[in-house]
Amino acid sequence: MTSQSTSFNYEAALLGCSKGQRKALRALYDQESARLLAVVLRVLQNRALAEDIVHDAFIKIWTHAGSFNPELGSARGWIYTLTRNLALNAIRYSDRQVNVDHDLLTDIMDEQRLSESDSSVSNVLDGLSDSSDSNNLHRCLETLEPERKACILYAYVEGYTQDEIAQQLKKPLGTVKSWIKRSLHMLKECMQ
């Protein structure tokens, strides 16, 4: 990650967007559009659709910036989550099947880092800074039991809901929720 991306003030950019400051949106677009496109392109494997999703993401960022809550996670994480969810929705609503390589988690996580907070499952992933962190994550994933690793990959690579994961693994929903929560906690500890 470059020093430019670490010195960029994402919260200030979102605050500016929430106040209707076009310069803030432009700065955010210049800062993150190429990386967001790369992430979405890896998920969708369709450049035209990926460009549309990134465009839609910036419209949604512009119109929903006021809903960002710094107590729930980082501003950059909020932007990536919003964009990733749009990409996953595009897959769901187009009834397309996209085969995602489970190693894709490592690539996507290059843009995210394990968060300090484990108060919710969605806040644990937040952005890795370099290839050593990426390798570390891969090593940590390998320490998980196969079904728990599958839960993490289904949730954070393929975008499955916890209900869908429970159906896929033929396990009770409560078990899947527990596995995800504990696995994320184990990953967080392993990464530290």
Buried (B, 14 or more C-beta within 10 A) or exposed (E): BEEEBEEBBBEBBBBBBBEEBEEBBBBBBEBBBEBBBBBBBBBBEBEEBBBBBBBBBBEBBBEBBEEBEEEEBBBBBBBBBBBBBBBBEBBEEEEEEBEBEBEBBBBBBBBBBBBEBBEEBBBBBBBBEEEEBBEBBEEBBEEBEEBBBBBBBBBBBBBBEBEBBBEBBEBEEEBBBBBBBEBBEBBBEBBE
